Amino acid sequence: MTGTPDPSRGERVADWFDGRLGIYSLGKQYLRKVFPDHWSFLLGEICLYSFVVLILTGIYLTLFFHPSMNEVTYHGSYVPLNGIRMSDAYASTLHLSFDVRGGLLIRQLHHWAALVFIAAMLTHMMRHFFTGSFRKPRELNWLFGWTLLFLGLFEGLFGYSLPDDLLSGTGMRFVDGALLSVPIVGTYLSMFLFGGEYPGHDIVSRFYSLHVLLIPGIMAALVVVHLILVVYHKHTQFAGPGRTERNVVGTPFMPVYLAKAGGFFFLVFGALTLLAAVASINPVWSYGPYRADQVSTGAQPDWYLGFAEGLVRVMPGWEVTLWGHTLVLGVLIPIVVFPLLLVFIGVYPFLEARLTGGDRREHHLLDRPRNRPTRTAIGVAWISLYLVLLAGGGNDIVATRLHLSINTVTWAVRVAVFAVPALAFVATRRICLGLQLRDAELVLHGRETGVIKRLPHGEYVEVHRPLDQAELHTLTAHKRPRELVEREP
């Protein structure tokens, strides 16, 4: 006599969890979620995977690093520094680099992953910016991503400063000078951060707590919320046949996208490991331990903070004395401008919505950048300003390599700070409008074939091939928005 077979142990466990967590309904709803198939969406995955690499390598490094500024005498494998007095943090970094198996590889993998993480976040946000995916209902998720980028800048600065080498110590001197330039409370801020008069004895341990515990915890929480909102709002997609504001065309999460994502994770991990194995980065043994009375030559921060130093280097050394107090405007003004450049990107979605008439519709189809010429021009102008300031942050290196006067380079950057973004804005907007006219020409007349045909009355014309329906849909599936310009009376 046959009957219903008894459920296996695995099925009973699954039923137990489903009765308490509803995993069947969740799996049915989300495991078949559709993901668009476009290369630009991989930028977000590079951010996520490099963040995972940072967490894994950071856990390994904490096992050997000593966040202490107590002075010790080095006796290790790196002979040139034997017998030198240094902080315990610097000595443990040398030990990690030369005496721990695989330590140098993990150190460099951690540093390269940090650079790629921030670069990927910036590129990922620019992709969202130029395609308009920050519009309703994703403004909050844009702010979460912007906060991750902002925290990533300071997380990188804190981690960069932990080895207590001469290069990172020069960066800390820069931070101390910036704090001291703040009116009234600058001295208190410096004393609070460094635990006393610069350089103090607590800065490494304080930065270690921020770098290992506080900021990574906040960033991990933001990453989780960011991904939840991506799933909740569904993915954006580029216009095309069958794609509307109400659907998503692509591949399901399980099993197609999961297999692709898993493979791409190991590809990113492998690329970062290869980069760490063949490209040396931050060789702290070459700089030596930090001493407050020394400054390393050619000192440059990592690229993501180069624009902040560029602001200070190209700013004239203005000072104003008021009521017996001196305001160092040559440092104070750049320190105020630095966050404003970042805040502008964070609040831009709300500015655009207000200036274009308060668009309250939900948007799930992406814009082609050429169809939003003003927004695209603003983005290019911002990037050009960033690059100019980055060059200004290395004005001494540029002057040395190009055999120029450093004053010439500095004045060139000062002029470019105002001229280049304006020129970039005008040129980009004109290019976008020209591309729009080209698209309109393609829609009306089709593509040129190079075939010349003679008409019965003797005229020669070129034969044009009409666009197919997919191309026509891509070029015409957009509405012309209200531009970010002054309203005409």
Secondary structure, 3 states (H helix, E strand, C coil): CCCCCCCCHHHHHHHHHHHHHCHHHHHHHHCCCEECCCHHHHHHHHHHHHHHHHHHHHHHHHCCCCCCCCEEECCCCCHHHCCCEEEHHHHHHHHHHHCCCCHHHHHHHHHHHHHHHHHHHHHHHHHHHHHCCCCCCCHHHHHHHHHHHHHHHHHHHHHHHCCCEHHHHHHHHHHHHHHHCCCCCHHHHHHHHHCCCCCCCCHHHHHHHHHHHHHHHHHHHHHHHHHHHHHHHCCCEECCCCCCCCCCCCEEHHHHHHHHHHHHHHHHHHHHHHHHHHCCCCCHHHHCECCCCCCCCCCCCCHHHHHHHHHHHHCCCCEEEECCEEEEHHHHHHHHHHHHHHHHHHHHHHHHHHHCCCCCCCCCEECCHHHCHHHHHHHHHHHHHHHHHHHHHCHHHHHHHHCCCHHHHHHHHHHHHHHHHHHHHHHHHHHHHHHHHHHHHHHHHCEEEEEEEECCCCCEEEEEECCCHHHHHHHHCCCCCCCCCCCCC
